[in-house]
Amino acid sequence: MTDGPGAFSLKAYYDRAWEERQPTLTCRASTVDEWRHWRAALRARLTDLLGAFPDERCPPRPTVLDRVETDRYVRQKITFDSEPGMTIPAYLFTPRDTAPGERLPAMLCLHGHGRGKDDVAGIASSPKERQQRIRALNHDYGHRLAGQGYVVLAPDARGFGELAADGMTCAWAMTAGLLLGKVLVGLRVWDAMRAIDYLHTVPHVDPARIGCIGLSWGGTHTMYTAALDDRVRVAVISGAFGSFKDALIDAPECPCQYVPNLLQWADLADIVALIAPRPLLIEQGADDPHYTREVAHAEYERVRRLYALLGHVERVAFDPLPGNHRFGGDGASAWLARWL
């Protein structure tokens, strides 16, 4: 029988389990060949942990539902099929005055917790909603990037926006899915991959210049998508970097962030390292309450060492933002312009 103050602490029990684990696929590569073998092994294991993906990709069957013109871009509300029985609503932004046959860089803009794609698109029904849902977090990066000349796709993730219209939001979707062998993170990552499939069909998109960006959950969504899909040529992870222990065990988070048994194999920095050697910017508020600053910097050094091993240390950067949990923008815009 265990004695002492920890005997009645579930948190202490989980802390011990974390300390006793021996993750099999931590990145310890010291040569490029070791990196290649590690990367292949972790990608395969991560795909399994996410619930695996469909063997075949159904036609996207895009449909345009609405069209709005502004002085900088045309915004269409569209849908595309992700898998049989699952249709994804999204906004597609195309810069105005795009010449026939012109190919532009494209950004897949993934939202954080909130109202889904409307936050990324900068759509609000009132000044108060704009301040609380968009301006407070600088959440409208899709709208801003479209104004900078990118084709932008901003989809709803399952459990948000129109994909929560039936009342099945994050926690319910995650826990119900577990009974069916479905992992919500994996379902959302598959939808992001299908969004890239759709972008490849858009006439003005250069398929060799597609990036992915997101804040908070959107940063996590970007991390997993870029880790598993090489078609993401540059990634910006905002407000979503550190360690799983610091972010998801030492404090409670939305259940949609959790992947069962993942820590037995790897940690957050290992998944981010799967993006290497493609360009990666990590931005984080210095006072972000979701992540401990010292932990984030230590984990970033792990990722940076791998980029150095691969001879591309210039392709990774950490941008510490003043303030709280929010999207920065200036550093991200310069980073995307540099690489796309």
QUIBEL-V986173 format. One record per run of one state. SS is the DSSP state (H for helix, E for strand, L for the rest). FROM is the first residue (numbers start at 0). TO is the last residue. If there is no record, write none. Layout:
BEGIN
ss->{SS	SS}
from->{FROM	FROM}
to->{TO	TO}
END
This chain:
BEGIN
ss->{L	H	L	H	L	H	L	E	L	E	L	E	L	E	L	H	L	H	L	H	L	E	L	H	L	H	L	H	L	E	L	H	L	E	L	H	L	H	L	H	L	H	L	E	L	H	L	H	E	L	H	L}
from->{0	4	8	9	20	31	49	62	69	72	83	85	95	103	110	116	121	126	135	140	147	150	155	160	164	169	179	183	199	204	215	216	228	233	238	243	249	254	257	261	264	267	273	278	285	292	309	312	315	321	329	339}
to->{3	7	8	19	30	48	61	68	71	82	84	94	102	109	115	120	125	134	139	146	149	154	159	163	168	178	182	198	203	214	215	227	232	237	242	248	253	256	260	263	266	272	277	284	291	308	311	314	320	328	338	339}
END
